[in-house]
């Protein structure tokens, strides 16, 4: 399938977008916006489909936040990009630039930041057009195909950021969940030099986990006492990449003293753990938010250098294609990231 991409006429960028709706159906819509001095117009070619997108299916907003495309025009004050550059964007759209989090390279904690689902409802990566501040776009390395780069813009960064911050090459890192996030976390951790152990409820994913760099795989389906798994070497860091929040205290018997548990799941569910056991073992639970712009850039460089790629299923960027991708994602049938493409 081919499509005429967005147009740039003078100072107006325009194109096609796809929105959610109150009945859950995908609705085709139109975007038009003037280009500011420090803004870049991007012809979107590919978009990842993230679990977070499911949260906004019933909202009247343009969906998607894992975009890759080609720069079609730049504002008069832009110095970072030029037409023809391949770029991507992710979950965060902007920050104030002046508060303590912004000044300490923690823009994702800016109280005045703009995020997918909370701002800029008229545009997203389920489209062929985007207009964004140049500082919130990222160069895509030549060695990474656009269809592979799209899932890295959120999913890849979400895994890479806590690994870089909390894990060392000498650590034994457990990955809970072998899905869209987990299969990327395995690759990043393995290439960092960590010993990777995968916990999954699906035996069918064992072969993939080991092929991606895991040294051990444990099927935890139906297991209530993890001390019976036969793990003789404790886990130093536990990345929880499961689709929903789980009882992380069940992993305590296989964790090292002062281990760190890092949940990646975005949910409003309550996280509860036994206080005494947490205190006595020295376990820390540190949720991970989003990658900073610096970390996002380094993640793309690292993925390029170490040939880290998502395993993807492609769908056309149409109402029907988006609907099919969403339905498979809802049913847990994607192996392992869905990607929408205008050239399908």
C-alpha positions as CSV (number, residue, x, y, z in Angstrom):
1,X,0.0,0.0,0.0
2,X,1.3,3.5,-0.9
3,X,0.0,6.9,0.2
4,X,0.6,10.5,-0.6
5,X,2.3,11.8,2.5
6,X,1.7,15.1,4.2
7,X,2.1,18.4,2.4
8,X,3.9,21.6,3.5
9,X,2.7,24.7,1.8
10,X,4.4,27.9,3.0
11,X,4.0,27.8,6.8
12,X,1.2,25.2,6.9
13,X,1.8,21.5,7.6
14,X,-1.2,19.3,6.9
15,X,-2.0,15.6,6.7
16,X,-4.1,12.6,7.8
17,X,-4.5,11.5,11.4
18,X,-6.4,8.6,13.1
19,X,-8.3,9.2,16.3
20,X,-10.0,7.2,19.0
21,X,-13.7,7.6,19.6
22,X,-16.4,7.0,22.3
23,X,-17.3,3.7,20.7
24,X,-13.8,2.5,20.3
25,X,-13.7,2.7,16.5
26,X,-10.7,4.3,14.7
27,X,-11.8,7.5,13.0
28,X,-9.8,9.2,10.2
29,X,-9.3,12.9,10.6
30,X,-7.3,15.9,9.2
31,X,-4.5,17.9,10.8
32,X,-3.4,21.4,9.8
33,X,-1.0,23.6,11.7
34,X,1.3,26.6,11.1
35,X,5.0,25.8,11.6
36,X,6.7,27.8,14.4
37,X,10.3,29.0,14.2
38,X,11.7,26.2,16.3
39,X,9.3,23.5,15.0
40,X,9.8,20.7,12.5
41,X,7.3,19.1,10.2
42,X,7.6,15.3,9.9
43,X,6.1,13.0,7.3
44,X,5.4,10.0,9.5
45,X,6.1,6.7,7.7
46,X,5.9,4.2,10.6
47,X,4.4,4.0,14.1
48,X,4.7,1.5,16.9
49,X,1.6,0.4,18.7
50,X,2.1,0.4,22.4
51,X,0.0,-1.0,25.2
52,X,-0.5,2.6,26.5
53,X,-2.5,3.3,23.3
54,X,-5.2,0.9,24.5
55,X,-5.9,3.4,27.4
56,X,-7.0,6.1,24.9
57,X,-9.0,4.2,22.4
58,X,-12.3,5.7,23.8
59,X,-10.9,9.3,23.7
60,X,-11.4,11.8,20.9
61,X,-7.7,12.3,20.3
62,X,-5.1,11.3,17.7
63,X,-3.5,8.0,18.8
64,X,0.1,6.8,18.8
65,X,3.4,8.0,20.3
66,X,6.1,5.8,18.7
67,X,6.8,7.7,15.4
68,X,9.4,7.6,12.8
69,X,9.4,9.7,9.6
70,X,11.1,12.1,7.3
71,X,11.6,15.8,8.0
72,X,9.6,17.7,5.3
73,X,10.2,21.3,6.5
74,X,11.9,23.2,9.4
75,X,11.1,26.5,11.0
76,X,13.4,29.5,10.5
77,X,15.1,29.0,13.9
78,X,15.8,25.3,13.5
79,X,19.4,24.2,13.6
80,X,19.2,20.5,14.5
81,X,17.4,19.1,11.5
82,X,17.0,19.7,7.8
83,X,14.5,18.4,5.2
84,X,15.2,14.7,4.4
85,X,16.5,13.8,7.8
86,X,15.0,10.6,9.4
87,X,13.7,11.3,12.9
88,X,11.4,9.9,15.6
89,X,9.5,11.0,18.6
90,X,8.2,9.4,21.8
91,X,5.9,9.8,24.8
92,X,7.0,13.2,26.0
93,X,6.3,16.3,23.8
94,X,7.8,19.2,25.7
95,X,8.9,20.4,29.2
96,X,9.4,23.9,30.6
97,X,13.2,23.8,30.6
98,X,13.6,25.9,33.7
99,X,12.4,23.8,36.7
100,X,14.7,21.6,38.9
101,X,13.9,18.4,37.0
102,X,14.5,20.0,33.6
103,X,17.8,21.6,34.8
104,X,19.0,18.3,36.2
105,X,18.2,16.2,33.0
106,X,15.0,14.7,34.4
107,X,12.5,16.4,32.1
108,X,10.0,13.6,32.5
109,X,9.3,14.9,36.0
110,X,8.7,18.4,34.9
111,X,5.3,19.5,36.3
112,X,4.6,21.5,33.2
113,X,5.6,18.8,30.7
114,X,3.4,17.7,27.9
115,X,2.8,14.0,27.4
116,X,0.9,11.7,25.0
117,X,-2.7,11.4,26.3
118,X,-2.5,14.7,28.2
119,X,-1.6,17.3,25.6
120,X,-1.5,17.9,21.8
121,X,-4.6,15.8,21.3
122,X,-4.7,16.8,17.6
123,X,-1.6,14.9,16.6
124,X,0.1,11.5,17.2
125,X,2.0,8.8,15.4
126,X,-1.1,7.1,13.9
127,X,-0.9,9.6,11.1
128,X,1.3,10.8,8.2
129,X,2.1,14.2,9.8
130,X,3.6,15.6,13.0
131,X,4.8,19.1,14.0
132,X,7.0,19.2,17.0
133,X,9.7,21.3,18.8
134,X,13.1,20.4,17.3
135,X,14.5,19.5,20.8
136,X,12.0,16.7,21.2
137,X,12.8,14.9,18.0
138,X,15.6,12.3,17.7
139,X,17.9,11.4,14.8
140,X,17.4,7.8,13.7
141,X,20.7,6.0,13.1
142,X,21.3,4.9,9.5
143,X,21.7,1.3,10.5
144,X,18.2,0.9,12.0
145,X,15.3,0.5,9.6
146,X,12.3,2.8,10.3
147,X,10.0,-0.2,11.0
148,X,12.4,-1.3,13.7
149,X,13.1,2.2,15.1
150,X,9.4,3.0,15.8
151,X,9.0,0.6,18.8
152,X,12.3,1.8,20.2
153,X,10.9,5.3,20.6
154,X,8.9,4.3,23.7
155,X,9.3,0.6,24.3
156,X,13.0,0.6,23.8
157,X,13.6,3.7,25.8
158,X,11.4,2.4,28.7
159,X,13.6,-0.7,29.0
160,X,17.0,0.9,28.4
161,X,16.6,3.8,30.9
162,X,16.3,1.7,34.1
163,X,18.9,-0.8,32.9
164,X,21.5,2.0,32.4
165,X,20.6,3.7,35.7
166,X,20.4,0.7,38.0
167,X,22.1,-2.3,36.4
168,X,25.8,-3.2,36.1
169,X,27.5,-5.8,33.9
170,X,28.2,-7.9,37.0
171,X,24.5,-8.1,37.9
172,X,22.1,-11.0,37.4
173,X,19.1,-9.4,35.9
174,X,15.7,-11.0,35.9
175,X,13.1,-10.0,33.2
176,X,9.5,-10.7,34.1
177,X,7.3,-10.9,31.0
178,X,8.4,-11.9,27.5
179,X,6.3,-9.4,25.5
180,X,6.7,-6.1,23.8
181,X,8.9,-4.6,26.5
182,X,10.5,-7.8,27.9
183,X,11.9,-9.0,24.6
184,X,13.7,-5.7,24.2
185,X,14.9,-5.7,27.8
186,X,16.5,-9.1,27.3
187,X,18.5,-7.8,24.4
188,X,19.6,-4.6,26.1
189,X,20.6,-6.3,29.3
190,X,22.5,-9.1,27.5
191,X,24.4,-6.6,25.4
192,X,25.3,-4.6,28.5
193,X,27.1,-7.7,29.8
194,X,24.5,-8.8,32.4
195,X,23.5,-12.4,33.0
196,X,19.8,-12.4,32.0
197,X,17.1,-14.7,33.5
198,X,13.6,-14.6,32.1
199,X,10.4,-15.4,34.0
200,X,7.4,-16.0,31.8
201,X,4.0,-17.6,32.0
202,X,4.3,-19.0,28.5
203,X,6.6,-22.0,27.8
204,X,6.3,-21.2,24.0
205,X,8.5,-18.2,24.5
206,X,11.5,-20.1,25.9
207,X,13.3,-20.5,22.5
208,X,12.9,-16.8,21.7
209,X,14.1,-15.8,25.1
210,X,17.3,-17.8,24.9
211,X,17.9,-16.7,21.3
212,X,17.7,-13.1,22.3
213,X,20.4,-13.4,24.9
214,X,18.9,-15.0,28.1
215,X,21.0,-17.5,29.9
216,X,18.0,-19.1,31.7
217,X,14.2,-19.3,31.4
218,X,11.7,-20.2,34.0
219,X,8.1,-20.9,33.3
220,X,6.1,-19.5,36.3
221,X,2.7,-20.4,35.1
222,X,0.8,-21.9,38.0
223,X,3.8,-21.6,40.4
224,X,2.9,-20.2,43.8
225,X,6.2,-20.7,45.6
226,X,9.1,-19.4,43.6
227,X,11.6,-21.0,46.0
228,X,10.7,-24.3,44.2
229,X,11.9,-23.0,40.8
230,X,15.4,-24.3,41.5
231,X,17.2,-21.0,41.2
232,X,20.6,-21.4,42.9
233,X,22.0,-18.0,42.1
234,X,19.9,-15.0,43.3
235,X,18.7,-12.1,41.1
236,X,20.2,-8.7,41.7
237,X,17.9,-6.6,39.6
238,X,14.3,-7.5,38.6
239,X,12.7,-5.7,35.6
240,X,9.0,-6.3,35.7
241,X,7.8,-5.9,32.1
242,X,4.5,-7.8,32.4
243,X,1.4,-6.2,30.8
244,X,-0.2,-5.8,34.2
245,X,0.9,-5.2,37.8
246,X,1.7,-8.3,39.8
247,X,2.6,-9.3,43.3
248,X,6.3,-8.7,43.1
249,X,6.8,-10.0,46.7
250,X,6.5,-13.6,45.3
251,X,9.9,-13.1,43.8
252,X,11.5,-12.3,47.2
253,X,12.7,-15.9,47.7
254,X,14.9,-15.7,44.5
255,X,16.2,-12.2,45.0
256,X,19.6,-11.2,46.4
257,X,19.8,-9.0,49.5
258,X,19.4,-5.4,48.6
259,X,18.0,-6.3,45.2
260,X,16.2,-3.7,43.2
261,X,12.8,-4.3,41.6
262,X,11.9,-2.0,38.7
263,X,8.3,-2.1,37.5
264,X,7.8,-0.8,34.0
265,X,4.0,-1.2,33.9
266,X,2.0,2.1,33.6
267,X,-1.1,1.5,35.7
268,X,-3.3,3.0,38.3
269,X,-3.5,-0.2,40.3
270,X,-2.2,-0.3,43.9
271,X,1.3,-1.8,44.4
272,X,1.4,-3.6,47.8
273,X,4.2,-5.5,49.4
274,X,4.8,-7.0,52.8
275,X,6.7,-4.3,54.7
276,X,8.7,-6.5,57.1
277,X,10.0,-8.8,54.3
278,X,10.9,-5.8,52.2
279,X,12.7,-4.2,55.2
280,X,14.5,-7.4,56.3
281,X,15.8,-8.2,52.8
282,X,16.7,-4.7,51.9
283,X,14.8,-4.9,48.6
284,X,14.1,-1.5,46.9
285,X,11.2,-0.9,44.5
286,X,12.0,1.9,42.1
287,X,9.4,2.5,39.3
288,X,10.7,3.8,36.1
289,X,9.1,6.8,34.4
290,X,10.4,7.8,30.9
291,X,13.8,8.2,29.4
292,X,15.4,11.6,29.3
293,X,16.4,13.1,25.9
294,X,20.0,12.2,26.6
295,X,19.2,8.6,27.4
296,X,16.8,8.3,24.4
297,X,19.6,9.4,22.1
298,X,22.1,7.0,23.7
299,X,19.6,4.2,23.5
300,X,19.3,4.6,19.7
301,X,23.1,4.7,19.4
302,X,23.4,1.6,21.6
303,X,20.7,-0.3,19.7
304,X,22.4,0.5,16.4
305,X,25.9,-0.5,17.6
306,X,24.7,-3.8,19.1
307,X,22.1,-4.6,16.5
308,X,19.2,-4.6,19.0
309,X,16.0,-4.9,17.0
310,X,12.3,-5.5,18.0
311,X,10.5,-8.6,16.6
312,X,7.6,-7.0,14.8
313,X,4.3,-7.6,13.1
314,X,3.4,-5.1,10.4
315,X,0.0,-3.6,9.7
316,X,-1.2,-1.0,7.2
317,X,-1.8,2.6,8.5
318,X,-5.5,2.5,7.8
319,X,-8.6,2.4,9.9
320,X,-8.8,-1.4,9.3
321,X,-5.1,-1.9,9.8
322,X,-5.0,0.0,13.1
323,X,-8.1,-1.8,14.3
324,X,-6.5,-5.2,13.5
325,X,-3.3,-4.3,15.3
326,X,-5.2,-3.0,18.4
327,X,-7.4,-6.2,18.5
328,X,-4.4,-8.5,18.4
329,X,-2.6,-6.4,21.1
330,X,-5.7,-6.5,23.3
331,X,-5.8,-10.3,23.0
332,X,-2.1,-10.7,23.7
333,X,-1.4,-12.2,20.3
334,X,1.4,-9.8,19.1
335,X,4.9,-11.2,18.9
336,X,6.2,-8.9,20.0
337,X,5.5,-5.3,18.8
338,X,3.0,-4.1,16.3
339,X,4.1,-1.6,13.7
340,X,1.9,0.5,11.4
341,X,3.3,1.5,8.0
342,X,2.1,3.6,5.1
343,X,4.1,1.3,2.8
344,X,2.7,-2.1,3.6
